[in-house]
Each structure stands twice: as structure tokens, then as C-alpha cells.
Amino acid sequence: MEITWYGQSCFRLRSRGLSVVTDPYSPSTGLKLPRLTSTVVTVSHEHEDHNNVDAVRGSPFVIRGPGEYEVEGIFCIGVATWHDDKGGRELGRNTAYLIEFEDLTLCHLGDLGHVLSQEQVEQLGDIDVLFVPVGGRSTLTGTRAAEVVGLLEPKIVIPMHYKVPGLKAQIETANRFLREMAVESPERLEALTVTASNLPEETRLVLLEPKQ
């Protein structure tokens, strides 16, 4: 599977002619989303930097909330969470997605704003690749993101939703998260290729370069 990041929380997971695009954003973010075609699109919540599904071609199946879904052999499970640490009273609901695809289990936390409960950790289960927001303000801070990583114990963790060049949102860079994870020289890649057979034994942290 090839994993490409386009900034914010938007990734493309692609393998064998099928793909999933997560949280496509609008131009108002200051970033430019390339033309993408996909089988499935997931939307963690209805904010314009996460729900621009019209930007994705190919008549994709769009998933907008909790539940269980299967599309052409891609399995998605939406788990209800909150966009803040006050039970949604400030920023509303958020959906975390488990995506089972090509013998891999990936988890996209969307704009998670709180440390997961034990029940939610059990719902998410064993995770191969975790996409976690780390920029603070409207999502997890770097410190809380590291705590969530510790709870979920993924094989690979990819931070998202942090400050990159061109992004208008006033959020933090990934630096605090990297410090909390005790990573001084993070692995930086333009895209990550991963298979079930080459997963690491210990958690591997990868910084993807946002493709524009």
C-alpha cells in the first residue's frame, strides 16, 4: 500500500487499483488539493477543511459517520468521538475510522480533541498504521497525541493536522509531539509504502512531506 499525505488530515491510501481518501479540504485552508480519484472517501466531521468531497473524482462512496461499511473489499468502521475535550459542547462530534485494506488495519483519528477512553481504545483494537492530529488548538496537543499513541500502540504512527507552509490555520508544528515521542531525527518521506509483511516490531514514527 502507498500512503500519501496532502496536508491537514487528507491522505490517500492506494493499492491494486483501489483507494481511500480521508478528509479532503477546501481551498480556504491555503493548501491546494491535487486532483484525486478514489473508491472511498471518509469525512471525520463537517468542517470545510475536512469535508470537501466534491474535490474527489470517481463517484466515490462517501462515509460521514459511525457505523460499519464495506466497499469493494475495503472495510471501514466509524467510531464516535469528540472534536474537543468537553463532550462535543464546543466543537461537536468527530468520527475516528478503522480502515481494513490489503491485510492492513489503519486508523484515522480525524480531529480528535480528547484522550481516548478505555472503551474507545478497545473498539479500535490492534492498529498497524495510526494517523494522529498533533497541532493542538482544535485537536490533540502534541502531549496528548503522544498519550493516545501510547494507549493504541500502533506499529507505525504518522502525525497530521499540524502547521506546514501555506496552511492558514494557526496551529502548532509537529515539534512538541516529536519531543514527547523522544524522536530527535524523524524519518521523513514523500510517501510511505507498507505491507503486512514489513511492519516493524516496535513503533515507527514517520513524517510525510505534504504533497501539493
Stockholm file with secondary structure:
# STOCKHOLM 1.0

chainA/1-212         MEITWYGQSCFRLRSRGLSVVTDPYSPSTGLKLPRLTSTVVTVSHEHEDHNNVDAVRGSPFVIRGPGEYEVEGIFCIGVATWHDDKGGRELGRNTAYLIEFEDLTLCHLGDLGHVLSQEQVEQLGDIDVLFVPVGGRSTLTGTRAAEVVGLLEPKIVIPMHYKVPGLKAQIETANRFLREMAVESPERLEALTVTASNLPEETRLVLLEPKQ
#=GR chainA/1-212 SS CEEEECSTTCEEEEETTEEEEECCCCGGGSCCCCCEECSEEECSSSSTTTCCGGGEESCCEEECSSEEEEETTEEEEEEEEESSSSTTTTTCEEEEEEEEETTEEEEECTTCCSCCCHHHHHHHCSCSEEEEECSCTTSCCHHHHHHHHHHHCCSEEEEESCCCTTCCSCCCCSHHHHHHTTCSSCEEESSEECCGGGCCSSCEEEEECCCC
#=GC SS_cons         CEEEECSTTCEEEEETTEEEEECCCCGGGSCCCCCEECSEEECSSSSTTTCCGGGEESCCEEECSSEEEEETTEEEEEEEEESSSSTTTTTCEEEEEEEEETTEEEEECTTCCSCCCHHHHHHHCSCSEEEEECSCTTSCCHHHHHHHHHHHCCSEEEEESCCCTTCCSCCCCSHHHHHHTTCSSCEEESSEECCGGGCCSSCEEEEECCCC
//
